[in-house]
Amino acid sequence: MNNMRYIKTVTAPALLGLTWILMTTACSVPEAAVYADRGQEDSSAEVLAVAGGIEVTEAEVSELMAAELRQVEQQRYDLLKQGVEQLVAERLLELEAKQRDMTLEELIAEEVEAKVAEPTDQDVDAFYEERQARIRQPKEEVAGQIRDFLLSQRLGQVNAELVAELKKEHGYELLLAPIRVAVAADGFPAKGPADAPVTIVEFSDFECPYCARVNPALEQVMTKFGDQVRLVFRQFPLNIHANAQKAAEASLCANDQGKFWEMHDAMFKEQRSLGVEQLKEKAARLDMDPAAFNECLDSSRHAEAVIADLQTGSELGVSGTPAFFVNGRFMSGAQPYDAIAKVVEEELEIHKKGS
């Protein structure tokens, strides 16, 4: 077993295709479908080009490309943080090995490899059967990749637990400031106190399977942190989903009757039945006033509000669903509970220090 391969965060080429298939966690649209940001981002008057005697300034370009530039800025932060975590892990492991009068390889062998069992044929079979529809290749062709993936995952988990213990023992503080953007959270369907120290603004699509998949994690976060977290829902119906726009409108019609979250849960539970008549049936089943709901939906009363949310999300750099802003910190895709909870805990710690 190569006892250093999992310390690096770069995925082995042999696993790249499988990892991409398994880690896709968001519904998305082609880049051409994303709205351009018209918000002022940079007042710099530096001239970047001159055409026919007309100047093109940096401020104008920044305004035009604001959404894309935000994405690049976020990617840079993510890469920097990934690099910091990797170097911190390596140096803490080296420090621990030195204090134990061991080589790094000996430390890894004792504290990580010895605690990880090689994946069995049964493990490979179970992994494949659970994800067969997404892998779409015969098991014989990918069995080796699956075995390597499972082993790397187990080694990485044990290594991460060791590094977490070393951070507590030796001390650790991340000084890299997170990227934040201002995201309006008032006036939209929400649960949790308005003065909660952490606000999660979700941009979602009722027909997106990944949006449904992330809901249990969000519920777990709300249960775990209670009044410390507020969840705000904003609309981002993708044009690849035929029923998403009317479903979004339906949620706001339900909100008019104080039934947003009930309708939210019903639509995500029954994503294959989001036609207009099916939406009306759900409203009646949820004890709403049928006539008021039907008139609201048929008149497209909330269509402009949905489109406004969609454009706002696009201007903020959202290009797929689900997407989240945790106190302005961007997270994309159907994130697992642990990932969301980690950012919430970081924000609560920042709030505590600032109080």
C-alpha positions as CSV (number, residue, x, y, z in Angstrom):
1,M,0.0,0.0,0.0
2,N,1.4,3.4,-0.9
3,N,1.2,5.2,2.4
4,M,1.5,8.7,1.0
5,R,-1.0,8.8,-1.8
6,Y,-4.0,9.9,0.1
7,I,-2.3,12.8,1.9
8,K,-2.4,14.7,-1.4
9,T,-5.8,16.0,-2.3
10,V,-5.4,15.5,-6.1
11,T,-7.5,12.6,-7.4
12,A,-5.6,9.8,-9.1
13,P,-6.1,9.8,-12.9
14,A,-7.5,6.3,-12.8
15,L,-10.3,7.5,-10.4
16,L,-11.1,10.8,-12.1
17,G,-13.9,9.6,-14.3
18,L,-15.5,7.6,-11.5
19,T,-15.2,10.5,-9.1
20,W,-16.8,12.9,-11.5
21,I,-19.8,10.6,-11.9
22,L,-20.2,10.1,-8.2
23,M,-19.6,13.6,-7.0
24,T,-21.9,15.5,-9.4
25,T,-24.4,17.1,-7.0
26,A,-26.2,19.9,-8.8
27,C,-28.6,20.6,-11.6
28,S,-27.1,23.1,-14.0
29,V,-27.7,25.0,-17.2
30,P,-25.3,26.0,-19.9
31,E,-23.2,29.1,-19.2
32,A,-24.9,31.0,-21.9
33,A,-28.2,30.9,-20.0
34,V,-26.7,32.8,-17.0
35,Y,-27.7,36.4,-16.8
36,A,-25.0,39.1,-16.8
37,D,-24.6,41.1,-13.6
38,R,-25.6,44.8,-13.9
39,G,-24.5,45.7,-10.4
40,Q,-21.6,48.1,-9.8
41,E,-18.5,46.2,-8.7
42,D,-15.5,48.3,-9.4
43,S,-15.3,52.1,-9.8
44,S,-11.8,51.9,-11.3
45,A,-11.4,54.2,-14.4
46,E,-8.4,52.3,-15.8
47,V,-8.7,52.1,-19.5
48,L,-8.4,48.5,-20.8
49,A,-9.0,49.2,-24.5
50,V,-9.9,51.9,-27.0
51,A,-12.1,51.3,-30.0
52,G,-13.0,54.0,-32.5
53,G,-11.8,56.5,-30.0
54,I,-14.2,55.2,-27.3
55,E,-12.6,53.9,-24.1
56,V,-13.5,50.7,-22.4
57,T,-12.7,50.9,-18.7
58,E,-12.0,48.3,-16.0
59,A,-15.1,49.4,-14.2
60,E,-17.3,48.7,-17.2
61,V,-15.8,45.3,-17.8
62,S,-16.1,44.4,-14.1
63,E,-19.8,45.4,-14.2
64,L,-20.4,43.3,-17.3
65,M,-18.5,40.3,-16.1
66,A,-19.3,40.6,-12.4
67,A,-21.0,37.1,-12.0
68,E,-18.1,35.4,-13.7
69,L,-15.5,37.3,-11.8
70,R,-17.2,36.4,-8.5
71,Q,-17.0,32.7,-9.5
72,V,-13.2,33.1,-10.3
73,E,-12.7,34.8,-6.9
74,Q,-14.5,32.0,-5.1
75,Q,-12.5,29.4,-7.0
76,R,-9.3,31.1,-6.0
77,Y,-10.4,31.2,-2.3
78,D,-11.3,27.5,-2.5
79,L,-7.9,26.6,-4.0
80,L,-6.1,28.6,-1.4
81,K,-8.0,27.0,1.4
82,Q,-7.4,23.6,0.0
83,G,-3.7,24.3,-0.2
84,V,-3.6,25.7,3.4
85,E,-5.4,22.6,4.7
86,Q,-3.0,20.3,2.8
87,L,0.1,22.0,4.0
88,V,-1.2,22.2,7.6
89,A,-1.9,18.5,7.5
90,E,1.5,17.6,6.2
91,R,3.3,19.8,8.7
92,L,1.3,18.6,11.7
93,L,2.0,15.0,10.7
94,E,5.7,15.7,10.3
95,L,5.7,17.4,13.7
96,E,3.9,14.5,15.3
97,A,6.3,12.0,13.7
98,K,9.3,14.0,14.9
99,Q,8.0,14.1,18.5
100,R,7.5,10.4,18.5
101,D,11.0,9.9,17.0
102,M,9.4,8.2,14.0
103,T,9.5,8.7,10.2
104,L,6.4,10.1,8.6
105,E,5.9,6.8,6.8
106,E,6.1,4.9,10.1
107,L,3.5,7.3,11.7
108,I,1.1,6.9,8.7
109,A,1.6,3.1,8.8
110,E,0.8,2.9,12.5
111,E,-2.0,5.5,12.9
112,V,-3.7,5.3,9.5
113,E,-2.9,2.2,7.4
114,A,-3.1,-0.2,10.4
115,K,-6.6,1.0,11.1
116,V,-8.0,0.6,7.6
117,A,-9.2,-2.7,6.1
118,E,-8.9,-3.4,2.4
119,P,-12.3,-3.3,0.6
120,T,-13.8,-6.7,0.1
121,D,-15.5,-8.1,-3.0
122,Q,-18.8,-7.6,-1.1
123,D,-17.9,-3.9,-0.5
124,V,-17.3,-3.4,-4.2
125,D,-20.5,-5.2,-5.1
126,A,-22.6,-3.1,-2.7
127,F,-21.1,0.1,-3.9
128,Y,-21.7,-0.8,-7.5
129,E,-25.3,-1.9,-7.0
130,E,-26.2,1.3,-5.2
131,R,-24.8,3.5,-7.9
132,Q,-25.2,1.4,-11.0
133,A,-27.6,3.8,-12.7
134,R,-25.0,6.6,-12.4
135,I,-21.9,4.6,-13.3
136,R,-23.4,3.0,-16.4
137,Q,-20.5,0.7,-17.0
138,P,-20.2,-3.1,-16.4
139,K,-19.0,-3.9,-13.0
140,E,-16.0,-5.8,-14.4
141,E,-14.7,-2.7,-16.1
142,V,-14.8,-0.5,-13.0
143,A,-14.3,-2.9,-10.1
144,G,-10.7,-2.0,-9.7
145,Q,-11.5,1.8,-9.7
146,I,-14.2,1.2,-7.1
147,R,-11.8,-0.7,-4.9
148,D,-9.2,2.0,-5.2
149,F,-11.8,4.7,-4.5
150,L,-13.1,2.9,-1.4
151,L,-9.6,2.4,-0.1
152,S,-8.6,6.0,-0.7
153,Q,-11.9,7.2,0.9
154,R,-11.2,5.1,4.1
155,L,-7.6,6.1,4.3
156,G,-8.5,9.7,3.8
157,Q,-11.2,9.6,6.6
158,V,-8.8,8.1,9.1
159,N,-6.1,10.5,8.1
160,A,-8.5,13.4,8.5
161,E,-9.5,12.2,12.0
162,L,-5.8,12.1,12.9
163,V,-5.1,15.6,11.6
164,A,-8.2,16.9,13.5
165,E,-6.8,15.5,16.7
166,L,-3.4,17.0,16.0
167,K,-5.0,20.4,15.3
168,K,-6.6,20.3,18.8
169,E,-3.4,19.1,20.4
170,H,-1.0,21.6,18.8
171,G,-3.4,24.5,18.1
172,Y,-4.8,25.7,14.8
173,E,-6.4,28.8,13.5
174,L,-7.4,29.5,9.9
175,L,-6.5,33.2,9.1
176,L,-7.7,33.1,5.5
177,A,-10.8,35.3,5.4
178,P,-13.8,33.7,3.5
179,I,-15.3,35.3,0.4
180,R,-18.7,36.8,1.2
181,V,-21.3,38.5,-1.0
182,A,-24.3,40.4,0.1
183,V,-27.5,38.4,-0.4
184,A,-30.9,39.8,0.5
185,A,-32.7,37.5,3.0
186,D,-35.7,39.6,4.1
187,G,-39.1,39.3,2.5
188,F,-38.7,35.7,1.4
189,P,-40.1,32.4,2.8
190,A,-38.0,31.5,5.8
191,K,-37.8,29.5,9.1
192,G,-35.8,30.3,12.1
193,P,-35.5,33.6,14.0
194,A,-34.7,36.7,11.9
195,D,-31.9,37.6,14.3
196,A,-30.2,34.3,14.2
197,P,-26.4,34.7,13.9
198,V,-26.3,32.4,10.9
199,T,-28.5,32.9,7.8
200,I,-28.5,30.3,5.0
201,V,-30.0,31.6,1.8
202,E,-30.9,28.7,-0.5
203,F,-31.5,29.1,-4.3
204,S,-33.5,26.0,-5.4
205,D,-35.6,24.4,-8.1
206,F,-38.5,22.2,-7.1
207,E,-37.9,19.9,-10.1
208,C,-34.2,19.4,-9.4
209,P,-33.4,16.0,-7.9
210,Y,-30.3,17.3,-6.1
211,C,-32.4,20.0,-4.4
212,A,-34.6,17.3,-3.0
213,R,-31.5,15.3,-2.0
214,V,-30.1,18.1,0.1
215,N,-33.3,18.7,2.1
216,P,-32.6,16.1,4.8
217,A,-29.2,17.7,5.4
218,L,-30.8,21.1,5.8
219,E,-33.4,19.7,8.2
220,Q,-30.6,18.1,10.2
221,V,-28.7,21.5,10.4
222,M,-31.9,23.3,11.6
223,T,-32.4,20.6,14.3
224,K,-28.8,20.6,15.4
225,F,-28.3,24.4,15.7
226,G,-31.9,25.4,16.5
227,D,-32.4,29.2,16.9
228,Q,-28.9,29.9,15.9
229,V,-29.7,29.3,12.2
230,R,-32.3,30.9,9.8
231,L,-33.1,29.2,6.5
232,V,-34.3,31.4,3.7
233,F,-35.7,30.0,0.4
234,R,-35.3,31.8,-2.9
235,Q,-36.4,30.6,-6.3
236,F,-34.1,29.4,-9.1
237,P,-36.2,27.4,-11.6
238,L,-34.0,26.1,-14.4
239,N,-35.2,26.2,-18.0
240,I,-34.2,22.5,-18.4
241,H,-37.1,21.7,-16.1
242,A,-40.5,22.1,-17.7
243,N,-42.6,22.4,-14.5
244,A,-40.1,24.3,-12.4
245,Q,-41.4,27.9,-13.1
246,K,-45.0,27.1,-12.2
247,A,-43.9,25.0,-9.2
248,A,-42.0,28.1,-7.9
249,E,-45.1,30.2,-8.4
250,A,-47.2,27.6,-6.6
251,S,-44.9,27.8,-3.6
252,L,-45.4,31.5,-3.4
253,C,-49.2,31.1,-3.8
254,A,-49.0,28.7,-0.9
255,N,-47.0,31.2,1.0
256,D,-49.8,33.7,0.7
257,Q,-51.9,31.2,2.8
258,G,-49.1,30.5,5.3
259,K,-48.4,27.1,3.7
260,F,-45.1,27.6,2.0
261,W,-43.1,24.9,3.8
262,E,-46.0,22.4,3.6
263,M,-46.1,22.9,-0.2
264,H,-42.3,22.9,-0.3
265,D,-42.2,19.5,1.3
266,A,-45.0,18.1,-0.8
267,M,-43.5,19.2,-4.1
268,F,-40.0,17.8,-3.3
269,K,-41.6,14.5,-2.2
270,E,-43.6,14.2,-5.4
271,Q,-41.3,15.7,-8.0
272,R,-42.8,13.6,-10.8
273,S,-46.2,15.3,-10.3
274,L,-45.7,19.0,-10.7
275,G,-48.1,19.8,-13.5
276,V,-50.5,22.7,-12.9
277,E,-53.5,20.4,-12.1
278,Q,-51.3,18.3,-9.8
279,L,-50.1,21.5,-8.0
280,K,-53.7,22.5,-7.4
281,E,-54.5,19.0,-6.1
282,K,-51.6,19.4,-3.6
283,A,-52.9,22.7,-2.4
284,A,-56.4,21.3,-1.8
285,R,-54.9,18.3,0.0
286,L,-52.9,20.7,2.3
287,D,-56.1,22.5,3.3
288,M,-55.6,25.7,1.4
289,D,-58.4,27.8,0.0
290,P,-58.6,26.1,-3.5
291,A,-60.3,29.0,-5.3
292,A,-57.7,31.5,-4.0
293,F,-54.8,29.2,-4.8
294,N,-56.0,28.4,-8.3
295,E,-56.7,32.0,-9.1
296,C,-53.2,32.9,-7.9
297,L,-51.5,30.2,-9.9
298,D,-53.6,30.7,-13.1
299,S,-53.0,34.4,-13.1
300,S,-49.2,34.0,-12.7
301,R,-49.4,36.5,-9.9
302,H,-45.9,35.6,-8.6
303,A,-44.2,35.0,-11.9
304,E,-42.3,38.3,-11.8
305,A,-41.1,37.6,-8.2
306,V,-39.7,34.2,-9.4
307,I,-38.0,35.8,-12.3
308,A,-36.5,38.4,-10.0
309,D,-35.1,35.7,-7.8
310,L,-33.7,33.9,-10.8
311,Q,-31.9,37.0,-12.0
312,T,-30.6,37.9,-8.6
313,G,-29.1,34.4,-8.2
314,S,-27.5,34.6,-11.6
315,E,-26.0,38.0,-10.7
316,L,-24.6,36.4,-7.6
317,G,-22.9,33.7,-9.7
318,V,-25.4,30.9,-9.2
319,S,-25.5,28.7,-12.3
320,G,-27.0,25.5,-10.9
321,T,-29.1,24.2,-8.0
322,P,-29.1,23.9,-5.2
323,A,-26.8,26.8,-4.2
324,F,-26.4,28.3,-0.8
325,F,-25.0,31.4,0.8
326,V,-24.1,30.8,4.5
327,N,-23.8,34.3,5.9
328,G,-22.8,35.3,2.3
329,R,-20.4,32.3,1.9
330,F,-21.2,30.4,-1.3
331,M,-21.7,26.7,-1.4
332,S,-22.8,24.8,-4.5
333,G,-24.5,21.5,-5.0
334,A,-26.2,19.0,-2.7
335,Q,-23.8,19.4,0.1
336,P,-23.8,16.7,2.8
337,Y,-24.7,17.6,6.4
338,D,-21.1,17.6,7.6
339,A,-20.1,20.2,5.0
340,I,-22.9,22.6,5.8
341,A,-22.5,22.1,9.5
342,K,-18.8,22.8,9.4
343,V,-19.4,26.2,7.8
344,V,-22.2,27.0,10.2
345,E,-19.9,26.1,13.1
346,E,-17.2,28.4,11.7
347,E,-19.7,31.2,11.4
348,L,-20.9,30.7,15.0
349,E,-17.3,30.8,16.2
350,I,-16.7,34.0,14.3
351,H,-19.9,35.5,15.7
352,K,-18.8,34.4,19.2
353,K,-15.5,36.1,18.9
354,G,-17.1,39.3,17.6
355,S,-19.7,39.5,20.4
